[in-house]
Amino acid sequence: MDLVPSGTLVVRVALAALVLLVGGCAWDGPMSTVVPGSDFARATLWLYALITWITAVIGLLVFVVLLWILVRFRARPEAPLPAQIRGHTLMEIAWTIVPALVLLVIAVPTIQLTFRTQGVAAPRDALRVTVRGWQWWWEFRYPDLDVVTANELHLPVGRAVVLDLEGPDVIHSFWVPRLGGKRDVVPGRHNRIVLTPERPGEHWGQCAEFCGASHANMGLRVIVQASAEFDAWVARQKAAPAEPAGLAAEGKAIFARSACVGCHTIAGVSGGVLGPNLSHFGGRTMLAAGMWPNTPDNVAAWVRDPQRLKPGVKMPDLGLTDEQAKAVAAYLTGLK
Amino acid sequence: MAIPHALRQHELVHAGEGTGVWSWVTTVDHKRIGILYGVTAFAFLVIGGIEALIIRLQLARPHGAVVGAETFNALFTMHGTTMVFLAIMPLNAAFFNYMIPLMIGARDVAFPRLNALSYWILLLGGLFLNASFLVGAPPNGGWFGYANLTTRQFSPGPEIDFWMLSLQILGASSIMAAVNFIVTILNMRAPGMTLMRMPLFVWMSLVVQFLIVLAFPPITVGLIFLMFDRFFGTHFYDVAAGGDLHLWQHLFWIFGHPEVYILILPAFGIVSEVLPTFSRKPLFGGQVMIYSGVLIGFFGFGVWSHHMFAAGMGPVADAFFAISTMLIAIPTGVKIFNWLATMWGGTIRATVPFHYAAGLVALFTIGGLSGVMHASPPVDLQQTDTYFVVAHFHYVLIGGSLFGILAGASYWWPKMTGRLLDERLGRLGFWVLFAGFNLTFFPQHYLGAIGMPRRIYTYAAGTGWGFWNFWSTVGAFGIAFGVFLFAVNALLSLRRGPPAGADPWDGRTLEWRTSSPPPPHDFDEIPPVYSRDSFWREKYGDSRGRKPTPRPAAPDPHGIHMPAPSHWPIVIALGIVVAAVGALTSLALVLIGAAVLVGGSFAFALEHHRNPAHVRQEGGLGVDHRKLAMWVFLGSECFLFGTLIATYMAYKGRSVVGPHPHEILNLPITTLSTFDLLMSSLLMVLALAAVRRGDRFQSRLWLAGTAFFGLIFLGFQAYEFTSFVHEGLTLQTNLFGSTFFVLTGFHGGHVTLGVIWLLTLLGLDLRGRLGTPDAVKVEVAGLYWHFVDVVWIVIFTLVYLIP
């Protein structure tokens, strides 16, 4: 067998590497900062691109000059002492002023956009949402619609939204990259984000300020919908949860007599406020702030042993048997 | 070189020629301390590197299961804290210690024992921090330790205690070392070495020392607040009591951003030595390089809030910090261009140190340019706390700091050991490190751009982050292998490296003028200085080839005197760390530690009197070392009290419950105590004058009087505190109580220290050991005392007089 790789093999490996490289560099991931889904993200991306290109060109220039120097001025044997040049005032002034001018090109749109995205008054018809960052989940309250939900934020496309950020415990940061930049949720301070979603679709988000054990498990989803769909979703949220039957009814009884009620609200059943509102839990796609798909099996595993599944989670072990857990899961996932 | 007559005299008996362990424990030789710093820091670099490798293994795949969430959080906290405070800073300090005296033509630093003390505090503080692993409680709040996550409510265990105590200990070490080096550089330069003739490395080091002295007080105060919150129930970071969580962020980053320059400027200095040497050309635009370094340091204090663009400071603050941050790119760019121009037209010898220096120019350019990207707040909101930023600062701190350190290490290795490193192995190590580094961190720009946040121990497969995380992990092992090759090369060189000779690189600066390794006293004769590249000038002449007329060697008329070794530095450091352990375990241990600290400090201070240092006490600025050191220290104290007072003012009126200041502050009594303290300053002046005159009676009278007035002030304060407690105001009552007691208590602590100092001087005086030549000791104490009085005037005005 030939131990030296043949030419064609080298070409094939190189091609495979190239494919992997290109394949590895998809830019439209669910949390991409370069696929804007709102006016805020779009304006940011424009500036992002401007600065990226400017800095890339400067970087390339430096590298080309550096490489040229390293090749051209490599010492040859018996080379004489080079000219002992100590400086050149004019050149030094030039490479002080030129970068300053380049920075001006970056600075002007930067300042404009900074004021445009932060200073503006929200439009009158904006949808208001209070976002609360808890260790380690998100609460969304729509004060004008009287809707409370968790971890999945529904927004209508094309309508301005004001996100008021409130921190009940430690600092978090609300970030949905495709909708724009992050903003910290600081207890005792009032921060907000104003934006208008421009594309329907599901965008992923994630807490971006380290907030303790399960910081990595503090995801969220934003579901941007056509106006009618959003209204339908609101209507579902406002309706009383469907009365369970069979296993689910058993689950409801277990829920009602367990520690669950101390922290969770289910309309008509309990009024806890320390954990996510579960009134329409079954309508959510993900469980435990974006950790797993919201299936009955996953929910059963979760209520059986939350401490093992999510590090540091505030939800205690409830001491449920497998059967009880299944019943509770059937009840909860049925709350559409 | 011939040994001058002076060397045969008895003074060299203390010059560190011993070889046992004890000789290293008690050494005050700047070169040995430099080696201790280097070895210690390299060990911590390895520890921090292992932490990084575990982090990378965990993230190599989605849903990694190498470690759990809590372990991961501890690993990145310890990785950051270790690399910043225990690896890069002390690696730089190794060069400060070893090289600065050699490069300025001095025989040691200004305060050799203080230098040893800085080192032992660093070592023991670092061990204390890492001991947290042994008890299963490694810090887990991030190296930036954002409050309120770090308060007792959200982090009840000892993890954060380890972190905040260690950082205070390490900060003390850094400030002491910085004061020492400022005095050394300003005061101990060889004759002829004007400021503008100092080598660039010395200049950048000087800027760094000022940054340390001024930037560490704010974080120290922030940590003290955290300590009081955690141990004594104050409310600095308690939102319910009216606390503002931006406070910690400001205090941390007012330190944290200058810290970036503390980490990178020494590397800039090294590169500015290495590139000219191996291009055989002077540094291009040397003066501009100095000014730009100073400017970077200066601007470095005005940009901290660019770390807080997401925190919600409002558009005006965001805009201000965006502009100031962009401005800092200008002097940084000038440095890059001047380095390129230095190499341009040279005859480049591509040695290992040159490889690392040129590598820095390339990699730091990337890190600098990505820094310009986050200077823009809207763009930063998409980048901060993502892997884009992780990539950015590793390009700065590995591509910049570490490459600079490796350039320096391979450049000065022959000088420090007398042996050459293997060039081929060194080049292999460079290329492995260079490739591994870029494979690790360049893809992280991309990962950040597609949304990967920092400090997550796990991620879902659907994010698309898996592929480049895998390769990033592969690259990290390349970095580890590159560092390993460097270590192998170093060990091989120690065993069988060819002898280097005094000047293996055809060097330009004074350190190449003495033997390798240098003798304990560095230079047989203090070298003459003709220009910035003085040694080159001696060898090759100026640009027209004119050599300077050699100045006759002037043997030191008093012989060469080296400082005596001392074991008190390690005793003091032990006392500090024992007290820190006690803070986590038992009060008894705190008291033992404090007793060792106080006893050790007295012994340290009085040792000086028993064994007067023969080292020159005056130099470049014509000011006594101790006086200059006190001025620098007081500059640091200004920032300390400034931060405390600013916090008091910022929190004024934010208390949610009473009692409030106007209900409780007793203006007449405090006016009396203020008058008393002011009068003590007058007595202090009289005491100094009496000591100068040699008037024994008056000097004793006024020294005792000053101390007595200080005691009266403390009595007033004790009365005030007691009456406040009776009226229901304690540290825990409200924000006013917390800020008031901590501010005035700290001032009281300073007065107490001053009284002890004065009484010590009085004791010396009574035993007839405070003659006219010792007046400077009283003068230094007086400077401190007057400063403490002036601070009180500010406190009195802002706290008591303004309603």
Interface residues (C-beta under 8 A of the other chain):
Chain A: L20 G23 G24 C25 A26 W27 G29 P30 M31 S32 T33 V34 A41 A43 T44 L47 Y48 I51 T52 T55 A56 I58 G59 V62 F63 V65 L66 I69 L70 F73 R74 A75 R76 A79 P80 L81 P82 A83 Q84 I85 R86 G87 H88 M91 E92 W95 T96 P99 A100 L103 I106 A107 T110 I111 L113 T114 F115 T117 Q118 G119 Q135 D169 V170 I171 S173 W175 P177 G180 G181 K182 R183 D184 V186 P187 G188 R189 H190 N191 W204 Q206 C207 A208 E209 F210 C211 G212 A213 S214 H215 A216 N217 G219 G290 P311 G312
Chain B: G68 A69 E70 N73 G141 G142 Y146 N148 L149 F154 S155 V239 G243 D244 L245 H246 S279 R280 K281 P282 L283 F284 G285 G286 Q287 V288 A310 A311 G312 G314 P315 D318 A319 A322 I323 M326 L327 A329 I330 G333 V334 I336 F337 N338 L340 A341 M343 W344 G345 G346 T347 I348 R349 A350 A358 V361 A362 T365 I366 L369 S370 V372 M373 A375 S376 P377 P378 V379 D380 L381 Q382 Q383 T384 D385 T386 Y446 G448 A449 I450 G451 M452 P453 R454 R455 I456 Y457 T458 Y459 A460 G462 T463 G464 W465 F467 W468 Y540 D542 S543
